[in-house]
Amino acid sequence: MKKAAVLLFLIFTSAAFGQQGAASQLAGLMEDMNLLSRQVGQLRMEVDALKKENEELKRQVAQAGSAQTQATALAALRNDVDAQNEKTKKQILDVVAKELESLAKQMQDGFDKIAKAQRAQPATATTVSFSDDYPKEGVTYTVKAGDTLGKIAREHGASMRDIQNANRIADPARDLRAGQTIFIPKAGR
């Protein structure tokens, strides 16, 4: 607004001073116009720089929003995977439990068949015959835990068969017990 007023003042003054003054005023006006053009050009460059900066800020904001969206999507994906894993785990455990139950039933059926077959077999009496042909002299011995018929025979220099005959031991694993007193015939008849 001030420039327009100055221009009008110059126009009126140039008419008063004549043409020579008008030419110098016109030159001044031209210089003012050039200065204004340069300032407008500079303002355009500043506006362009601000536009570029604004676009960069918009891009950064979009990326930040995109990263947050990705983090949210990743968290949702993790939750989905965890839920699927739990579901799969439960399914596997159910299958394993059914398989174990089936195996236990098969084993029980097998045990039952074995027991039934064993009960169906006629009891065979094992006849063990004992001989009185053993030395009648000897010592008594109290069986200790861990003793076997062979160990007792070796420790006393006696024959296992003589100890069995003298004590009527049909099955040493079953008939020889800790605390039991037995007769050990002397060897060397």
Phi, psi and omega in degrees: 000318179296321181295320179297320179294321179295320179298314179297321179297318181293322180295314180293324181289322180294325177295326181284322184271348177103193187284328182294317178292328180292325180292319179291326178291322179295321178295320178296319179295322180295320179294319177298320180295318178297317178299316179297321179297317179297318180295320178296318178299316179296319178296323178297318179296320179294320178296317178299317179298319178295323177296316179297317179298320178297317178297318179297317178297319178298318180296318179296319178296319179295319178295318179298317178296322179293319179296319179294320178297319179295319179297319178296317179295321179295318178297319178295320178296318177300316179299319179296316180296316179299317179296318179295320178298316179297318180296315179297317179301315179297318179297317180296315180297323177296317180296316180298317179299317179296318180295318178296319179297318178295317179297318178298319178295317178298318179295317180297319177299318179296316178298318179298319179296318179296315180297319180295318179295322180292320178291329182284339180288137178290141179289124179257124180279126176272118181267118178251128179255134179254149180251149176266010182269079176212157180298137183271349177263148180171202182229161173264152182216138176263122182293136178253161177300134180092351178289145171236163180299320179295318180295315180298316181298316180296316182297330184253003179064034181248167178269141179300320183294322178295319179296318179297314181295317184292328184250005179053051180263106181281315182232102184301327180294328183260325189266355181250113185235149178299139180094346181283140177259128181234162178262130179247109179294144178284140179277170176083055179289000000 
